[in-house]
């Protein structure tokens, strides 16, 4: 059995490889590094992994692993970022250990800036094998079936035997009147 080296990964890749920020946000970020270094580092982790609508869904244990610090440190960093308006936190599920972190679009953004704020949003989702109930079986699952995609200008070509045409019995007195020809030997 082949062992996967990557334990944490995004289920939805971020949009592209770049993030835009404002100069004013960089100045504030520099001050945040001095006053709350773990919060500033967590902000970099979230911004580096957020999706097209400035959001990332991640569990606190995953953030702990990425940050290399304790649960309490991550929670304090999240509280600092929330209190200082760097991001919003939306709880997912009743336990509160997995949240959607929505980055303030005046700090950083990846897509078009207008229309980033939605009550319904898409987000990059950060998952870890060790949080899954079937973590010991994950590497043994067969790959998912892929549905082929057609791109603009492409056409689907039918292959195989296909299905017979549908048939339905005729209604009484409305039988098909198919033309016929007489053979010479009739």
N, C-alpha and C positions, 0 to 999 in steps of 0.2 A: 504494500500500500504506500502510495506516495504522500509525503507530508507537505502540507502547504506552509510556506514560510510567513505569509501575511495573516495575522490574526484579526486585525481591525481593518475594515474597509467601508467604502461608501457604496450603498446600494444604488444611489442615483448620483452620477458623477457631477461635479460642479460644472457650470457653464463656461467652458474655455479654461485657459490657464492664467488669466489675469484678473486683477481686482483694482478698481479705481478708488481713490481716496481724495479728500480735499486737504489742502495745506493746513487749514485750521485744525482739522482732525489730527494731523501729524503732530502739531504743537501740543494739543491736548494729550495725545498718546504719550509724548515724551514726558509730560508732567505725571501721567498715570504710572509710567515705569518707575519714576522716583518715589511716588507715594504708595502705590499698590502693585509691586512687580508681578505677582502671580495673576492678578486681574488683567494686567496688560498682556501677559503671556497667553492667558486663556482667550483673550480677545483675538490674538493672532491665530490661535488654533481654530476658533469659530469662523473668523473671516476667511481663513485659508481653505476651509471645507464647505462653506455655505453654497447654496444653490442659486439659481437664476433669480429667485425672488427674495434674496437676502435672508434666507432661513436655513437652519440646520437642526435636524432632530437627532438628539444623542442622549444616551443615558449618563448619569453621573459616574458610574464605574468606568465607562469608556473614556470620559473626560479625565478621570483620575489617571488612567493608564497612559493617555497621551501626554498629560502634564507631569507624570511621575511624582505626584504628591497625594496627600491624604484627602479623604472625603470632605472633611471639615474645611480644608483649604480651598477645595473646588467650590463648595457652597458659599464660603465667604467671598470668593472672587466673583461668583455669579451675582451675589447680593450687591457687591460694589458696582459691577457693570450695570445692573438694573437701576440702582439708586442714582447713579450718575448719568443715566440716559444713554448709555452706549448700546443697550439692547433691551428688547422686551422678552419676557419669558412666558410661554404658554404651556401649561401642564398637559401631558398626554396620559390619560388613564388616571385611576384613582390614587395610585401609590405616590406619584410625584417624583419618581426616580428617573423618568424619561420626560424630556421637555423639548419643545420647539424654541429655539433661540433665534429671534428675529433681529437682525442687526439694523441699527439706526441708519437710514439711507443718507444722512448728512455726514456719516463717518466713512462708510465704504459701500460699494455696490458693484455688481457684475453685469447686469443687463441694462436696459433702458431705465433711466432714473424715474421718469414719470410713471405712475401706476404701480410702484413697488408695494405700497401699503394696501394689502387686501385682508379682509377678515377670513377669506379662504385663500390659502396660499399653497404653493408647492414648496418642498424643501428637500435638501439633500439629507439622507438618513444614514447615520453612522452606526454600524452594527458590529458586534464582536461575537466570534464563535462561542466563547466561554459563557455568554448570557443565554444561549439557546438551550431549550429543554432537551433537544436531540443532539447536543454538541459532540457526542462520541460517534454519531452516525453520519454527520454532515459530509465527511469526505467519501462515504460509501454510496451516497445517493447518485443515481444515474443523472446525466445532464438533462435539463428541461428540453422539451421539443421546441423547435423554433419555427415560427410561421414565416414563410418566405414573404419578402416585401417587394412590391413593384414600385419602381421609381418613375418619375415623369418621362414619358416617351417609350417606356417598356410595355409589352403586351404579354398577357398570359397565353401560353401555348398548351392546349389540352393534350394529355398523353394517356395511354392505357385504353382498355376496352370501353370504358364508359358505361352508362346505364341505358337500358332499352327505353324507347320513348313511352311516355305514359299512355295508357289505353283505358277507355271507359266503354262499357256496353252501350249500344245505341238505344234510344228510347223507342218504344213501340210505335210503329207507323212513321218513324223518322229515321229508318235505316239509311245507311249511306248508299247513294246511287252512284256506284263507281262505273266509269265507262269500261267497256270490254270490246274485244274484237273477236270475230268468229275465225276459227281456223278452217282451212280448206277441207280437212278431213271430217268436219262436223256435219 
